[in-house]
Amino acid sequence: MSLLPTIETQGFDPLLATAGLPYSAMYFPVGHYLRLATNSGEVLAAASESWGMNRPEFTNHPIEIRVIVHPEGALSPQPAFRCQRHICSVVGDADNFAAADLEQLFAYAFVSAQTAADHAWLRWFFLESLAYLLLAQRYVVPLHAASLARQGAGVLLCGRSGAGKSTLAFACARAGWTYVSDDCTWLLPAPQCYEAIGSPAGARFRPESVDLFPELARYLERARPNGKISIEIPFSDFPYIQTGRRCSVRFLVFLDRRSDMEASLTPISSNKALDLLLEDHASYTPETDALHNRTFQTLASLPAYRLRYAGLEEGRRLLESLIP
């Protein structure tokens, strides 16, 4: 398979609407079908890094993404994402941009060969962002939460960045919990929203997490495309960690990490839980927002708690009191 991009069109085609896409493959982000077509083997190689290990879990009509790679242009700058009604734009520069039709579950991108060759950049800003944007319109509801399970009962650890989701989830996994996801959990839309889907292949931590987990010290810090520095680990290096692709959610826990109050696990109302779920959730089209809101309203009917804690051990012990 050639990795050099070529663009072949039919007749006079200044819009490149008939550009040939000789390479295609089916991938399964979050277990759903994605049909990807491109003129560059680099794009398929990058997509395989993101989803090559995934298998189909659902029977949805495929979302579709087309990526045309052209030789001109530099590496894309960090793009801007904008949306009006059902049309979304992703704009880096004149050589790197994309558009998505949220009603048709279709997206296309034009990127430079330099952008295609940088798989981390291509995946973060184009492939994964487009795929998850399309999936969120109909098939899944993203939630900024870690997910784990104990004795078959799933727990969502919710909270904004810095609340301690990844570290508390890993601390629980070291103590025998089943690890499902560290930062982003996918829910099936209501009424099936009690089923949480994760990405248990690995986890990402802030550099200071080495002070909590010495076993992370052998992994190098890396800059992600969004500029954040993190340590990424594959769970294949940690055979004592039990992982799972899904869990059945029984409890919602909203993290409040602080050292000025006594550790506690306090019930909160379903209305408060719904407010907390919605305040950390991105908006889409009115139709999609209605679907997500119904999902969160259903989810908020579960027992919900606020967990105040400072240390991981006290946080873990309080969580275990939910599932003795």
N, C-alpha and C positions, 0 to 999 in steps of 0.2 A: 504494500500500500504506500503510495507516494505521499509524503508530507508537504510537498510544495503546492501552494494554492494556484489554481488556474480558474479563470472565469470564462465560460463559453456561453454565448447567448444566441438566440434565433433572430437573425435580421437586425434591423435598427432597433436598439433597445437601450435608450439612455437611462432608463430607470432600473435596469438590470432585473426586470420582472421575470425574465425567462432564463436567468442564470442557471446553468446546469449544476446539479447537486448529486454527484455520482456515488457518494458514500452515505449510507444510512444504517441506523441500528435502533433497536428498541431497548429502552432502559426503564427502571422501575423505582423512581424516587418515592419514598414513603409507601412502597408496594404498589403504586399506581402506574399505569402505562404512559410512557413518553416516547413519541416517535421523533427521532432526531435525524435531520438530513443536512449535509454539508458538502463543500467541495474540498475539504482538507482533512487529512487523517489526524492532524493535531487535535482537532475538535473532538473526534471520537476518542482519542487517547485521553484527553482531559475528562470527558464525560465518564469514561470507564473508571477513572480515579474516584469520581464522585459516587457512582452508582453501579459499578461493575459487579459488586458483590451482592447486590439486591436481587430478590426474586419477586415475581408477581404475587400479590396477595389479594388483589381486588380485580373486578372485571369491568372497570369503567371504560368508556370510550377514550382513546388516547388523547392527551394533550399533544400539541405539535410545535416543535421549534425548528427553524431553519437558520443556519449560520453560514454566511458567505465570507470567506477570507480572501483578502486582496493583498498584493505584495507591497503597496504603498503605505506610508504612515508609520508613526512611532507607536510605542506602547501607550495604550489609552490612559489618560489621566483618570482620577477617580470620577466616575460619572455622576450626573444629577438624575434623580428619579422624579418624574412628574406624571400626574394623571388627571384627566378630565373625563367624566362619565366613564365609558368602558374602554377608552384608549389611553394607554400608558406609554411614556417615552423614557428611554434611558440614553442620555447624551454625554459622551466623553469628549469627543471632538469630531471634526469633519470625516475622520477615517474610522471612528469607533462609536457606533450608536446602535440602538435597538428600539423596537416598538412591539407592543402587545395589544391584542384585541381580547379583552376579558370575557366578552360574550361568546366568541368563537373558540376560546381556549387555544389561541394561536399566537405565536411570537416569531419574529425574525430579527437577526442581528447582522450587521456588517462590521467586521473587525479587521485590523491590520494583521499581517503575518507575525509581527512582533508581539502583538497581544495574544494571538493564538498560541505562540510558542511559550508564553508564560502561563502555564496551566493553572497555577494558583490564582492569578489575576483573572484569567478567563472564567474560571469556575465561580469565583466569588461574585464578580460584578455582572456577569452575563449568563452563563449556563444555569447556575443554581438560583440566582435571583429571579430569572424568568420562569424557571420550572416551578419554584415554590409559589410565586405570584399567581400563576395559572391554577395550580392545584388548590390554592386557598379560595378560589372563587366558587368551587362547587364540591370538592371531594374531601378536604380536610380543613380543620381550623387550627391555626398555629397558636400556641400558648407559651409565653415566656416563663417556663417552669421546668424544674428537674422532676423526674419521675422514678420511683423505685417501688419495690413490693416486698412484703414480708408475709409469709404463710398464705400467699395467694391474694392478699389485699393490697391494692395499689394506693400510693400516696403521692399527691402532687405537691412539690415544694415551690411555692410561688413567691415572687419578689423581684424588684428591680435589680439592675446590675449592681453588684457589690453587696447584695443581701446575704451571700454565702451559700447559694444553691449548690454550686459544684462541689465545694469542700464538704458540706454536710452530707450530700449524697454519697460522696466517696468514702467518708467516715462510716456511714451506715453500711456501704458495700463491703468494707474491710471487716465489718462485724457480722457479716452473713446475710445482709439484705440482698435482694436481686436488683441489680442496676439496670435501668432502662434508658434514661437520658439525663444529661447534665445541665442543659440550659434551654433547650427548645423541645417541647413535646407537641406532638400532633394528635388532635382529637378527631374522631369521626363526627360529622354533623349530627345534631339532635334528630331523632331520639337515641342514636347510638353513641352519644358522646361520652359514655362511661368507659369506652375503650380508648386507651392511650397508646400511642405508637412512638417509639423512640429510635435513637441511633446509637446502639450500645457497642459499637466497634471501638470507641475510645472516648477520651475526655480531654477537656481543655481547662487549664488553670492559670491564674495570675502568678507571676514569678514568686511572690512572697509566700505562696502555698508550700514551697520547699521547707519553710520553717515548721509547718504542720505535718508534712509527710516527707520524711527524709528520703524515701525511695524515689522521689521525683528528681533528686539532685543530678542523676545521670542523664537527664534529658536537657537539650539545649533550649534556651529561650529563642523564640522566633517572632518576627514581625508579621502580623497578618496584613492582608491588603488594605484593611481599614485603618492601619497604623497602630493598632493595639498590640502590645507584647504579651505573649502567652507561652505556656509550656503545654505541648500536646503529647499525649501518651496513647499507645495502642493497648487495648486490654489483652491482646495476645501475649503481652509480656507479663501479665499478672494472672496466672492460672488459678489463683485462689479467689478471684473475683467472679461471682456468678452473674451473668448477664441475661437479659431477656429482651425480645423485640417488642413485646406488648405487655400491658398489665390492665387489670380491671380496677378502675379508680373507685375507692371507697371513702377517701378522706381528702380534704383540701387543707393545706397548712400554709399560712402566710408568714414569712420569716421577718423577724424584727431583731436583728443582731445588735446588741447594745450591752455595755458593761455597767451602766448606772442603775440597773434595776435587777431584782431577783429573777432568776430564770422561771418561766411559767408557760403553761400551755392552756390558753383560755378560749372557750367557745365564742364564736361570733355568729351573728344572725345571717340568714341567707341573703338579705338585702345588702348587708355590709360586704359579704363575700362577693356578690355580683358587682358592687361598686369597685372593689379592688381588682377584680378580673378585667373590667372594662377600662379602667384608667391606664392600664399598661398594654393596651391592645391597639394596633394600627387600624385606621379606617380604610375602607375600600369603596366600592360602589354602594348605593343604597340597598340594592338587592342582596349583595354579599354581606353587608353590615347586618341586615335583618336576619340572615341565616346564622351569622356568628352570635348575634345577641340571643337568639333562641337557644343556641347551644350553651351559652354561658348561663342563661336563666335555668336551664335544666341541670347543668353541672352544679350550680349554686345551691340546689336542693340537698346536696350531700352534706354530711357533718363537716363543719369548717372551724378552724382554730387559728389563733394567732400565737406563734411560738416566739417568745422572747428568750434570748440566750446570748451568752458571751463565748463559752467554750464548746468545742465540738462534742465532748463526752456528755455534758449535761443536755445539749440539744438532742443527741442521739437517744439518751435514756428517756427523755420526755416523749419523743416520737414512739419509742417502743412501748410506752404506756398505752398508746392507742390500740396496739395489736399485741397483747401479752403472749 
